[in-house]
Amino acid sequence: MKSPYDVLVKQIITEKTTNLAENLKYTFEVKPGCNKVEVKQAVEEIFNRKVESVNMINVRKKPKKMGRYEGFTNACHKAIVTLKKGEKALDVFEI
């Protein structure tokens, strides 16, 4: 069994995700190979909140150029976690 801290890598904070946080939806980068059940258990254990649903996204690598150098961005696995209606919101910048 994985530790909850092994499942969640970091919280993703962008303009779009802060707008989603108003609707009790939070975005996390998770380790590849994790499933929805593991992410749900990890969030419930770390933050002591009840999770309603989890949506998973595979983000593919993209080609990037910087001057004469070429390469790719990193591929990652994201999870959008929706908390239940009566739950207290997470403070986005203290996580």
MOPAC internal coordinates of N, CA, C and O (Angstrom, degrees):
PM7 1SCF
backbone

  N    0.0000 0     0.00 0     0.00 0    0    0    0
  C    1.4485 1     0.00 0     0.00 0    1    0    0
  C    1.5344 1   109.09 1     0.00 0    2    1    0
  O    1.2310 1   120.75 1   -43.50 1    3    2    1
  N    1.3131 1   116.18 1   136.50 1    3    2    1
  C    1.4531 1   121.90 1  -177.77 1    5    3    2
  C    1.5249 1   110.43 1   -83.75 1    6    5    3
  O    1.2310 1   121.26 1   -32.37 1    7    6    5
  N    1.3164 1   115.19 1   147.63 1    7    6    5
  C    1.4576 1   121.02 1   172.81 1    9    7    6
  C    1.5251 1   107.91 1   -72.98 1   10    9    7
  O    1.2310 1   119.44 1   -31.89 1   11   10    9
  N    1.3357 1   118.67 1   148.11 1   11   10    9
  C    1.4753 1   119.31 1   178.92 1   13   11   10
  C    1.5175 1   112.74 1   -61.87 1   14   13   11
  O    1.2310 1   120.37 1   152.86 1   15   14   13
  N    1.3360 1   116.91 1   -27.14 1   15   14   13
  C    1.4593 1   120.12 1   179.16 1   17   15   14
  C    1.5259 1   111.77 1   -78.05 1   18   17   15
  O    1.2310 1   120.11 1   165.57 1   19   18   17
  N    1.3433 1   117.40 1   -14.43 1   19   18   17
  C    1.4623 1   121.06 1   173.80 1   21   19   18
  C    1.5177 1   111.68 1   -82.67 1   22   21   19
  O    1.2310 1   120.02 1   159.71 1   23   22   21
  N    1.3340 1   117.57 1   -20.29 1   23   22   21
  C    1.4657 1   121.64 1  -177.45 1   25   23   22
  C    1.5244 1   110.56 1   -84.07 1   26   25   23
  O    1.2310 1   120.07 1   129.60 1   27   26   25
  N    1.3418 1   117.48 1   -50.40 1   27   26   25
  C    1.4638 1   121.64 1  -177.78 1   29   27   26
  C    1.5247 1   109.66 1   -87.52 1   30   29   27
  O    1.2310 1   120.26 1   -52.92 1   31   30   29
  N    1.3289 1   117.10 1   127.08 1   31   30   29
  C    1.4556 1   121.71 1   178.46 1   33   31   30
  C    1.5187 1   109.86 1   -88.99 1   34   33   31
  O    1.2310 1   120.36 1   123.75 1   35   34   33
  N    1.3410 1   116.91 1   -56.25 1   35   34   33
  C    1.4635 1   121.61 1   179.80 1   37   35   34
  C    1.5108 1   109.04 1  -162.88 1   38   37   35
  O    1.2310 1   121.12 1   -15.99 1   39   38   37
  N    1.3243 1   115.46 1   164.01 1   39   38   37
  C    1.4541 1   119.99 1   174.41 1   41   39   38
  C    1.5183 1   108.39 1   -90.33 1   42   41   39
  O    1.2310 1   120.68 1   -40.40 1   43   42   41
  N    1.3135 1   116.30 1   139.60 1   43   42   41
  C    1.4576 1   121.65 1   179.90 1   45   43   42
  C    1.5270 1   107.74 1   -94.53 1   46   45   43
  O    1.2310 1   120.74 1   -60.26 1   47   46   45
  N    1.3423 1   116.19 1   119.74 1   47   46   45
  C    1.4647 1   121.40 1  -178.40 1   49   47   46
  C    1.5206 1   108.62 1  -117.07 1   50   49   47
  O    1.2310 1   120.94 1   -72.75 1   51   50   49
  N    1.3194 1   115.81 1   107.25 1   51   50   49
  C    1.4579 1   123.23 1   174.51 1   53   51   50
  C    1.5257 1   107.49 1  -132.85 1   54   53   51
  O    1.2310 1   120.61 1    -0.99 1   55   54   53
  N    1.3037 1   116.44 1   179.01 1   55   54   53
  C    1.4599 1   119.78 1   178.53 1   57   55   54
  C    1.5287 1   110.84 1   -63.58 1   58   57   55
  O    1.2310 1   120.82 1   139.18 1   59   58   57
  N    1.3068 1   116.04 1   -40.82 1   59   58   57
  C    1.4652 1   120.17 1  -179.25 1   61   59   58
  C    1.5331 1   111.40 1   -66.96 1   62   61   59
  O    1.2310 1   120.15 1   138.67 1   63   62   61
  N    1.3285 1   117.31 1   -41.33 1   63   62   61
  C    1.4641 1   119.24 1  -178.18 1   65   63   62
  C    1.5274 1   112.06 1   -72.81 1   66   65   63
  O    1.2310 1   119.59 1   151.01 1   67   66   65
  N    1.3327 1   118.38 1   -28.99 1   67   66   65
  C    1.4641 1   119.01 1   175.35 1   69   67   66
  C    1.5203 1   110.84 1   -70.59 1   70   69   67
  O    1.2310 1   119.82 1   148.89 1   71   70   69
  N    1.3328 1   117.94 1   -31.11 1   71   70   69
  C    1.4619 1   120.32 1   173.73 1   73   71   70
  C    1.5275 1   110.89 1   -69.12 1   74   73   71
  O    1.2310 1   120.01 1   143.91 1   75   74   73
  N    1.3360 1   117.59 1   -36.09 1   75   74   73
  C    1.4612 1   121.00 1   176.97 1   77   75   74
  C    1.5271 1   111.38 1   -68.37 1   78   77   75
  O    1.2310 1   120.08 1   151.23 1   79   78   77
  N    1.3266 1   117.46 1   -28.77 1   79   78   77
  C    1.4616 1   121.31 1  -178.39 1   81   79   78
  C    1.5290 1   111.62 1   -64.63 1   82   81   79
  O    1.2310 1   120.01 1   156.56 1   83   82   81
  N    1.3144 1   117.59 1   -23.44 1   83   82   81
  C    1.4650 1   120.84 1   176.13 1   85   83   82
  C    1.5203 1   111.03 1   -65.64 1   86   85   83
  O    1.2310 1   120.23 1   153.50 1   87   86   85
  N    1.3431 1   117.16 1   -26.50 1   87   86   85
  C    1.4619 1   122.80 1   178.43 1   89   87   86
  C    1.5272 1   112.16 1   -99.02 1   90   89   87
  O    1.2310 1   120.25 1  -159.50 1   91   90   89
  N    1.3404 1   117.13 1    20.50 1   91   90   89
  C    1.4723 1   123.90 1   180.00 1   93   91   90
  C    1.5240 1   112.35 1    62.21 1   94   93   91
  O    1.2310 1   120.40 1  -144.83 1   95   94   93
  N    1.3454 1   116.84 1    35.17 1   95   94   93
  C    1.4635 1   122.29 1   175.48 1   97   95   94
  C    1.5162 1   108.30 1  -115.97 1   98   97   95
  O    1.2310 1   120.43 1   -54.17 1   99   98   97
  N    1.3381 1   116.78 1   125.83 1   99   98   97
  C    1.4555 1   122.06 1  -176.75 1  101   99   98
  C    1.5200 1   109.42 1  -124.87 1  102  101   99
  O    1.2310 1   120.55 1   -37.92 1  103  102  101
  N    1.3269 1   116.55 1   142.08 1  103  102  101
  C    1.4554 1   122.28 1  -175.76 1  105  103  102
  C    1.5226 1   109.85 1  -110.00 1  106  105  103
  O    1.2310 1   121.03 1   -50.32 1  107  106  105
  N    1.3309 1   115.63 1   129.68 1  107  106  105
  C    1.4537 1   122.42 1   179.55 1  109  107  106
  C    1.5178 1   109.93 1  -126.51 1  110  109  107
  O    1.2310 1   120.82 1   -32.83 1  111  110  109
  N    1.3289 1   116.04 1   147.17 1  111  110  109
  C    1.4580 1   120.30 1   167.97 1  113  111  110
  C    1.5180 1   106.08 1   -89.28 1  114  113  111
  O    1.2310 1   120.66 1   -49.74 1  115  114  113
  N    1.3341 1   116.35 1   130.26 1  115  114  113
  C    1.4589 1   121.20 1  -177.65 1  117  115  114
  C    1.5175 1   109.79 1  -120.31 1  118  117  115
  O    1.2310 1   120.91 1   -17.07 1  119  118  117
  N    1.3139 1   115.86 1   162.93 1  119  118  117
  C    1.4675 1   121.02 1   178.69 1  121  119  118
  C    1.5196 1   109.79 1   -68.19 1  122  121  119
  O    1.2310 1   119.92 1   -35.82 1  123  122  121
  N    1.3204 1   117.75 1   144.18 1  123  122  121
  C    1.4670 1   120.07 1   175.93 1  125  123  122
  C    1.5223 1   110.01 1   -62.88 1  126  125  123
  O    1.2310 1   120.42 1   -38.40 1  127  126  125
  N    1.3000 1   116.81 1   141.60 1  127  126  125
  C    1.4555 1   121.32 1   179.34 1  129  127  126
  C    1.5164 1   113.44 1    95.36 1  130  129  127
  O    1.2310 1   119.72 1   174.36 1  131  130  129
  N    1.3305 1   118.13 1    -5.64 1  131  130  129
  C    1.4597 1   120.69 1   177.55 1  133  131  130
  C    1.5230 1   109.22 1   -82.44 1  134  133  131
  O    1.2310 1   120.94 1   -30.58 1  135  134  133
  N    1.3325 1   115.81 1   149.42 1  135  134  133
  C    1.4567 1   119.34 1   178.58 1  137  135  134
  C    1.5279 1   110.12 1  -111.43 1  138  137  135
  O    1.2310 1   120.64 1    -1.65 1  139  138  137
  N    1.3291 1   116.39 1   178.35 1  139  138  137
  C    1.4584 1   121.58 1  -175.26 1  141  139  138
  C    1.5241 1   112.19 1   -64.04 1  142  141  139
  O    1.2310 1   120.31 1   143.06 1  143  142  141
  N    1.3143 1   117.00 1   -36.94 1  143  142  141
  C    1.4632 1   120.90 1  -178.19 1  145  143  142
  C    1.5267 1   110.41 1   -65.62 1  146  145  143
  O    1.2310 1   120.10 1   137.59 1  147  146  145
  N    1.3232 1   117.41 1   -42.41 1  147  146  145
  C    1.4617 1   121.16 1   178.76 1  149  147  146
  C    1.5223 1   111.66 1   -64.86 1  150  149  147
  O    1.2310 1   120.32 1   139.96 1  151  150  149
  N    1.3356 1   116.99 1   -40.04 1  151  150  149
  C    1.4668 1   120.76 1   178.97 1  153  151  150
  C    1.5246 1   110.09 1   -66.26 1  154  153  151
  O    1.2310 1   120.28 1   137.59 1  155  154  153
  N    1.3225 1   117.06 1   -42.41 1  155  154  153
  C    1.4636 1   121.45 1   179.33 1  157  155  154
  C    1.5240 1   110.67 1   -61.53 1  158  157  155
  O    1.2310 1   119.93 1   133.28 1  159  158  157
  N    1.3282 1   117.75 1   -46.72 1  159  158  157
  C    1.4647 1   121.28 1   179.44 1  161  159  158
  C    1.5241 1   111.43 1   -64.13 1  162  161  159
  O    1.2310 1   120.08 1   142.25 1  163  162  161
  N    1.3305 1   117.46 1   -37.75 1  163  162  161
  C    1.4652 1   121.29 1  -179.42 1  165  163  162
  C    1.5244 1   111.16 1   -65.59 1  166  165  163
  O    1.2310 1   120.06 1   134.45 1  167  166  165
  N    1.3314 1   117.48 1   -45.55 1  167  166  165
  C    1.4670 1   121.01 1  -179.18 1  169  167  166
  C    1.5242 1   110.12 1   -66.38 1  170  169  167
  O    1.2310 1   120.10 1   138.59 1  171  170  169
  N    1.3330 1   117.42 1   -41.41 1  171  170  169
  C    1.4649 1   120.19 1   179.73 1  173  171  170
  C    1.5199 1   111.25 1   -64.70 1  174  173  171
  O    1.2310 1   119.95 1   143.63 1  175  174  173
  N    1.3271 1   117.71 1   -36.37 1  175  174  173
  C    1.4572 1   120.65 1  -178.34 1  177  175  174
  C    1.5336 1   112.10 1   -77.16 1  178  177  175
  O    1.2310 1   119.95 1   139.17 1  179  178  177
  N    1.3210 1   117.69 1   -40.83 1  179  178  177
  C    1.4694 1   120.58 1  -176.63 1  181  179  178
  C    1.5298 1   111.60 1   -74.38 1  182  181  179
  O    1.2310 1   120.08 1   134.12 1  183  182  181
  N    1.3301 1   117.45 1   -45.88 1  183  182  181
  C    1.4615 1   121.04 1  -172.05 1  185  183  182
  C    1.5222 1   114.25 1  -101.78 1  186  185  183
  O    1.2310 1   119.27 1   175.18 1  187  186  185
  N    1.3374 1   119.01 1    -4.82 1  187  186  185
  C    1.4693 1   123.73 1  -179.81 1  189  187  186
  C    1.5285 1   112.34 1    55.47 1  190  189  187
  O    1.2310 1   120.70 1  -134.00 1  191  190  189
  N    1.3185 1   116.27 1    46.00 1  191  190  189
  C    1.4605 1   122.66 1   176.58 1  193  191  190
  C    1.5220 1   108.30 1  -127.07 1  194  193  191
  O    1.2310 1   120.01 1   -26.39 1  195  194  193
  N    1.3303 1   117.59 1   153.61 1  195  194  193
  C    1.4497 1   122.18 1   176.98 1  197  195  194
  C    1.5273 1   108.97 1   -88.39 1  198  197  195
  O    1.2310 1   120.85 1   -47.41 1  199  198  197
  N    1.3333 1   115.97 1   132.59 1  199  198  197
  C    1.4641 1   122.23 1  -177.53 1  201  199  198
  C    1.5193 1   108.97 1  -101.26 1  202  201  199
  O    1.2310 1   121.19 1   -47.46 1  203  202  201
  N    1.3322 1   115.32 1   132.54 1  203  202  201
  C    1.4610 1   120.53 1   177.93 1  205  203  202
  C    1.5266 1   111.33 1   -86.15 1  206  205  203
  O    1.2310 1   120.42 1   130.77 1  207  206  205
  N    1.3388 1   116.81 1   -49.23 1  207  206  205
  C    1.4648 1   119.67 1  -178.44 1  209  207  206
  C    1.5259 1   110.23 1  -152.09 1  210  209  207
  O    1.2310 1   121.73 1   -18.90 1  211  210  209
  N    1.3347 1   114.30 1   161.10 1  211  210  209
  C    1.4646 1   121.87 1   178.33 1  213  211  210
  C    1.5229 1   107.66 1  -133.27 1  214  213  211
  O    1.2310 1   120.27 1   -50.19 1  215  214  213
  N    1.3219 1   117.08 1   129.81 1  215  214  213
  C    1.4656 1   122.74 1   174.53 1  217  215  214
  C    1.5175 1   108.28 1  -115.60 1  218  217  215
  O    1.2310 1   120.61 1   -46.12 1  219  218  217
  N    1.3319 1   116.44 1   133.88 1  219  218  217
  C    1.4593 1   122.06 1  -176.53 1  221  219  218
  C    1.5282 1   110.27 1  -109.71 1  222  221  219
  O    1.2310 1   120.82 1   -35.66 1  223  222  221
  N    1.3529 1   116.03 1   144.34 1  223  222  221
  C    1.4578 1   122.48 1  -179.72 1  225  223  222
  C    1.5216 1   108.61 1  -134.91 1  226  225  223
  O    1.2310 1   120.17 1   -47.82 1  227  226  225
  N    1.3241 1   117.28 1   132.18 1  227  226  225
  C    1.4593 1   122.15 1   170.53 1  229  227  226
  C    1.5198 1   107.67 1   -95.40 1  230  229  227
  O    1.2310 1   119.89 1   -60.42 1  231  230  229
  N    1.3251 1   117.81 1   119.58 1  231  230  229
  C    1.4560 1   122.34 1   178.15 1  233  231  230
  C    1.5200 1   107.46 1  -100.80 1  234  233  231
  O    1.2310 1   120.60 1   -61.06 1  235  234  233
  N    1.3102 1   116.47 1   118.94 1  235  234  233
  C    1.4636 1   121.29 1  -177.66 1  237  235  234
  C    1.5192 1   111.01 1   -81.45 1  238  237  235
  O    1.2310 1   120.96 1   -18.95 1  239  238  237
  N    1.3281 1   115.78 1   161.05 1  239  238  237
  C    1.4616 1   119.75 1   177.53 1  241  239  238
  C    1.5278 1   109.54 1   -73.47 1  242  241  239
  O    1.2310 1   120.78 1   -31.25 1  243  242  241
  N    1.3391 1   116.12 1   148.75 1  243  242  241
  C    1.4623 1   121.53 1  -179.01 1  245  243  242
  C    1.5182 1   109.18 1  -122.50 1  246  245  243
  O    1.2310 1   120.21 1   -37.19 1  247  246  245
  N    1.3344 1   117.20 1   142.81 1  247  246  245
  C    1.4671 1   118.47 1   176.87 1  249  247  246
  C    1.5296 1   110.81 1   -73.75 1  250  249  247
  O    1.2310 1   120.72 1   -42.72 1  251  250  249
  N    1.3181 1   116.22 1   137.28 1  251  250  249
  C    1.4604 1   122.36 1   178.83 1  253  251  250
  C    1.5199 1   109.45 1  -133.25 1  254  253  251
  O    1.2310 1   120.74 1   -30.34 1  255  254  253
  N    1.3241 1   116.19 1   149.66 1  255  254  253
  C    1.4627 1   122.08 1   176.51 1  257  255  254
  C    1.5177 1   108.72 1  -125.30 1  258  257  255
  O    1.2310 1   120.80 1   -40.92 1  259  258  257
  N    1.3236 1   116.08 1   139.08 1  259  258  257
  C    1.4618 1   122.32 1   175.27 1  261  259  258
  C    1.5217 1   106.12 1  -133.59 1  262  261  259
  O    1.2310 1   121.05 1   -84.21 1  263  262  261
  N    1.3262 1   115.60 1    95.79 1  263  262  261
  C    1.4560 1   119.35 1  -175.47 1  265  263  262
  C    1.5172 1   110.00 1    68.64 1  266  265  263
  O    1.2310 1   120.88 1    56.35 1  267  266  265
  N    1.3286 1   115.92 1  -123.65 1  267  266  265
  C    1.4606 1   118.98 1   179.49 1  269  267  266
  C    1.5215 1   112.74 1   -92.78 1  270  269  267
  O    1.2310 1   120.00 1  -179.81 1  271  270  269
  N    1.3318 1   117.61 1     0.19 1  271  270  269
  C    1.4616 1   121.91 1  -178.55 1  273  271  270
  C    1.5213 1   110.59 1   -94.97 1  274  273  271
  O    1.2310 1   121.12 1   -41.34 1  275  274  273
  N    1.3043 1   115.47 1   138.66 1  275  274  273
  C    1.4556 1   121.35 1   178.35 1  277  275  274
  C    1.5163 1   109.19 1  -122.48 1  278  277  275
  O    1.2310 1   121.32 1   -31.08 1  279  278  277
  N    1.3104 1   115.07 1   148.92 1  279  278  277
  C    1.4510 1   119.31 1   178.18 1  281  279  278
  C    1.5132 1   110.02 1  -170.93 1  282  281  279
  O    1.2310 1   120.94 1    15.79 1  283  282  281
  N    1.3161 1   115.81 1  -164.21 1  283  282  281
  C    1.4494 1   122.10 1  -178.77 1  285  283  282
  C    1.5253 1   109.73 1  -130.99 1  286  285  283
  O    1.2310 1   120.97 1   -30.20 1  287  286  285
  N    1.3467 1   115.76 1   149.80 1  287  286  285
  C    1.4591 1   119.62 1   170.20 1  289  287  286
  C    1.5252 1   107.85 1   -77.32 1  290  289  287
  O    1.2310 1   120.47 1   -16.88 1  291  290  289
  N    1.3193 1   116.70 1   163.12 1  291  290  289
  C    1.4535 1   120.44 1  -179.55 1  293  291  290
  C    1.5239 1   111.14 1   -75.03 1  294  293  291
  O    1.2310 1   120.77 1   -38.61 1  295  294  293
  N    1.3137 1   116.14 1   141.39 1  295  294  293
  C    1.4529 1   121.49 1   171.43 1  297  295  294
  C    1.5239 1   107.56 1   -80.31 1  298  297  295
  O    1.2310 1   119.88 1   -34.51 1  299  298  297
  N    1.3354 1   117.83 1   145.49 1  299  298  297
  C    1.4618 1   120.52 1   179.30 1  301  299  298
  C    1.5220 1   109.88 1  -144.99 1  302  301  299
  O    1.2310 1   121.41 1    -6.63 1  303  302  301
  N    1.3037 1   114.91 1   173.37 1  303  302  301
  C    1.4520 1   123.45 1  -178.70 1  305  303  302
  C    1.5258 1   106.28 1  -122.91 1  306  305  303
  O    1.2310 1   119.36 1   -58.81 1  307  306  305
  N    1.3453 1   118.82 1   121.19 1  307  306  305
  C    1.4576 1   122.23 1  -177.28 1  309  307  306
  C    1.5203 1   110.53 1  -112.53 1  310  309  307
  O    1.2310 1   121.13 1   -28.50 1  311  310  309
  N    1.3309 1   115.44 1   151.50 1  311  310  309
  C    1.4571 1   121.96 1   175.56 1  313  311  310
  C    1.5205 1   108.65 1  -130.71 1  314  313  311
  O    1.2310 1   120.41 1   -49.71 1  315  314  313
  N    1.3304 1   116.82 1   130.29 1  315  314  313
  C    1.4563 1   122.11 1   174.53 1  317  315  314
  C    1.5274 1   106.50 1  -104.66 1  318  317  315
  O    1.2310 1   121.01 1   -64.14 1  319  318  317
  N    1.3334 1   115.68 1   115.86 1  319  318  317
  C    1.4564 1   122.39 1  -174.37 1  321  319  318
  C    1.5193 1   108.83 1  -105.06 1  322  321  319
  O    1.2310 1   120.22 1   -52.91 1  323  322  321
  N    1.3390 1   117.19 1   127.09 1  323  322  321
  C    1.4535 1   122.92 1   177.62 1  325  323  322
  C    1.5188 1   108.36 1  -105.83 1  326  325  323
  O    1.2310 1   120.54 1   -55.73 1  327  326  325
  N    1.3373 1   116.58 1   124.27 1  327  326  325
  C    1.4586 1   121.40 1   177.89 1  329  327  326
  C    1.5282 1   109.61 1   -84.51 1  330  329  327
  O    1.2310 1   120.65 1   -21.38 1  331  330  329
  N    1.3368 1   116.37 1   158.62 1  331  330  329
  C    1.4646 1   120.97 1   178.02 1  333  331  330
  C    1.5192 1   110.31 1   -69.02 1  334  333  331
  O    1.2310 1   120.32 1   -20.50 1  335  334  333
  N    1.3254 1   116.98 1   159.50 1  335  334  333
  C    1.4667 1   123.02 1  -171.60 1  337  335  334
  C    1.5219 1   114.15 1   -58.09 1  338  337  335
  O    1.2310 1   119.03 1   136.04 1  339  338  337
  N    1.3212 1   119.45 1   -43.96 1  339  338  337
  C    1.4586 1   121.01 1  -174.62 1  341  339  338
  C    1.5138 1   114.67 1   -82.27 1  342  341  339
  O    1.2310 1   119.84 1  -179.92 1  343  342  341
  N    1.3202 1   117.91 1     0.08 1  343  342  341
  C    1.4632 1   121.24 1  -175.22 1  345  343  342
  C    1.5228 1   111.61 1   -76.94 1  346  345  343
  O    1.2310 1   121.59 1   -28.03 1  347  346  345
  N    1.3320 1   114.56 1   151.97 1  347  346  345
  C    1.4572 1   121.44 1   175.54 1  349  347  346
  C    1.5264 1   108.87 1   -75.90 1  350  349  347
  O    1.2310 1   120.31 1   -39.54 1  351  350  349
  N    1.3228 1   117.01 1   140.46 1  351  350  349
  C    1.4632 1   121.50 1  -177.96 1  353  351  350
  C    1.5214 1   110.80 1   -70.78 1  354  353  351
  O    1.2310 1   120.86 1   -29.34 1  355  354  353
  N    1.3279 1   115.96 1   150.66 1  355  354  353
  C    1.4668 1   121.82 1   174.49 1  357  355  354
  C    1.5201 1   108.17 1   -79.86 1  358  357  355
  O    1.2310 1   120.54 1   -37.06 1  359  358  357
  N    1.3301 1   116.58 1   142.94 1  359  358  357
  C    1.4561 1   120.31 1   174.53 1  361  359  358
  C    1.5374 1   106.56 1   -81.45 1  362  361  359
  O    1.2310 1   120.06 1   -68.97 1  363  362  361
  N    1.3030 1   117.49 1   111.03 1  363  362  361
  C    1.4603 1   123.49 1  -169.60 1  365  363  362
  C    1.5252 1   112.22 1   -60.18 1  366  365  363
  O    1.2310 1   119.26 1   141.93 1  367  366  365
  N    1.3058 1   119.02 1   -38.07 1  367  366  365
  C    1.4479 1   120.68 1  -172.24 1  369  367  366
  C    1.5242 1   113.53 1   -92.27 1  370  369  367
  O    1.2310 1   119.35 1   177.95 1  371  370  369
  N    1.3267 1   118.85 1    -2.05 1  371  370  369
  C    1.4550 1   121.24 1   177.54 1  373  371  370
  C    1.5228 1   112.81 1  -100.03 1  374  373  371
  O    1.2310 1   119.77 1   177.53 1  375  374  373
  N    1.3094 1   118.05 1    -2.47 1  375  374  373
  C    1.4611 1   121.38 1  -175.81 1  377  375  374
  C    1.5007 1   109.99 1   -79.27 1  378  377  375
  O    1.2310 1   120.10 1   180.00 1  379  378  377

